[in-house]
Amino acid sequence: MKKHIGAISIALATVLILLLYLVTFTVRWQEKALVLTFGKISRVETDPGLKWIWPWQSKVKFDGRIRTFQTRATQIQTRDQQTVIATVYVNWRIDDPEKFYTRFRPTDVLSPDVDDVLEMAESTISTWVKEATKVFAQYRLGELVTTDRSQFKLVAIEVGQNGSGGMLQGVCEKATSGDGYGVEIVDLGIRQLGVPDNVTTAVFDRMRENRKAAARTAISEGRQLAESIVGQAKAQAEMIKAEAAAKAKKIRGQGDAEAAQSYAKFLENPSLAKFLRELETLRTTLSQRTTMVIDGESAPYNMIKRGPEVKAQPGGVGKVVTDTSR
């Protein structure tokens, strides 16, 4: 009998493990579980740990972490009747597992599993996104494909702007309509945005024309500015020339007046004028070290030899007298 105690213990342990497996299950920290009794929800388990279940019951567990659903590339019409190709992604998670299972449980499957429910949920979310893409019809193609940040409206399409609802608002409204679907829409965005080849060619042609028009405008403005600068420079030059001519005329007038006064003095005393001219000639020719071979009687160098004649004037004042006959 003692020989069979070990085998019996192993058998009892195996049976106990099988019974525990049938009547227990584990809920992980990221999971939310439903306990079904003959296909109907009997309770919801959201706290992690070991849970009990009757053998005639079944369980369905959902991952409560954020999921990402991405639509296929879809052609969409803009307000100006242009076609764009957009790929949209949606980040969502299961918020209420009981409501989620009830809403997305396929009716044509006798015993739906988790994958069946999730497939139905993603199909419904795809329909919501398709309806939400109608917001593209409120914007022109130039507001989606542009280098001007002030005209770029892609963010407005995704999440709304200035009170106007975007795609995110449209999908959230669908998810909370009625009693709700047990899902939380976390985020929505446009993964890719493109245009067909014919639209791309037209856009590039229009962009080239816009750049050419901008270049022509810049060149025209530059020429106008250059002409304005040249005109102002010419006007200032004429003004400077006029002021210089007037100033020169004034200086010449003053010089002529002073020269006339000097000439009048020289006319009163020609001998003094001749003497001063001779001194100026001497100062000019002998200001540097100069060697000259001339006749000693040649004017005005004869002054070096004999000096000027000085005659006494009444009152004792001397007067320079030069003999102009020699």
Phi, psi and omega in degrees: 000320180296333181293332185265358181296319180297314181294320179295319179298317179297318181295317179295322178295321180295316179297320180295319179295319178295320178295317178297322179296325181283333187248005178225159171205163185249135174252119179281169186297330183264003186256156172229131188238153174239138175255121183253137175243107184055043175086352180253147183287124179256329175199165181241135179241114179245344179274136180291152178140189180272128183240151181261149180208142178282153183301329181276000178262163177229168182229152174226125182243136179241144175280122184272004180283168183292133176250154179240124177244133181236131180280165173283160177298125185234138176277133184227143180267138176266179183295327180268025174062033174258156183254131174236155179246117186236144172240121187247140175244150179228126172264123184214165177210163181279119181263318180234100185297324180295313179291323179297314180294320181294320184286320189252010177288123180295134181277343183266007179242129183292313181234080182291141176258186184298318182297322178297317181294316180294322177298318177295321180296315180293326176296319179292318178298322177300321177294320178299316181295320180299319177291326181289336180291355176296344179295340176301330182293351179270355185232152177274161179297325179296343177269354178253328179238096183202156175263357180269112184296329181290337180262356184283122187242019182294321178296321178297324179291322183287305189239359181089160182199139177055044176086348180271133183284145177254194181295323181300316179296320179297318180290321178297321178296321177295319183291335181253005180292150182064229176272002182090169182243005179075017179240152175243122177276111184276316186201159178211142179200169178263114182284315180221145177220122180219178179226153176298165183299319181294323178291322179299316179298316180296320180295315180295320177298317179294321177296320177296318178297320178297319179294321178295318178298318178296322178294318178297319178297316180296319179296316179298316178296322178296318178296317178300318179295320179296315178299321178296317180295317179297317178299315178296321179295318178297318179297317178295322178296315178298321180294317179296318179298317180297316179296320179295319179296318179296319180293320178296319178298320178294318179295318178298321178297316178296320178295318178297321180294316179294321178296322178296321177296319179295317179299321179298320178293318180295326179294329178290330182220084180299326181295320177295320179298316179296320180296315179296322178296319179295318177300319178297322178293316177299316181298322182287316185279333184252016181289337178243173179289108187232137175252120183232139175244104183220170175287134182296343179264003180285130177286143004262012186285349176292342178293332179294327184278315187248337183077167181282155177276137181238123177249143180285140178252159176302138182091002176085011181268130181281150178231132179282127180234129177243144180269113182271359182276343181264000000 
